[in-house]
Amino acid sequence: MTFKEALNLMGEDESFRATVYAMNTLLIKKGVYKSSEFEQLVCEHAINFQRGFRGAKSKAETSRAALQASL
């Protein structure tokens, strides 16, 4: 099967999943990061997702706070 045939076989969502799988597999095999580090980041993302990503401030909020502090 060629790469193009594989992409044609899968829909957009599955092609995206295949891309993520391939990239992560290569990065782990080449020693860029360990599977435990990958798993930790997936869990971190899930926690943020569960919280609705409320913990992060936008750049505008951060800039506004810095401006007010300097006044």
Buried (B, 14 or more C-beta within 10 A) or exposed (E): EEEEEEBEEEEEEEBEEBEEEEEBEEBBEEEEEEEEEEEEEEEEEEEEEEEEEEEEEEEEEEEEEEEEEEE
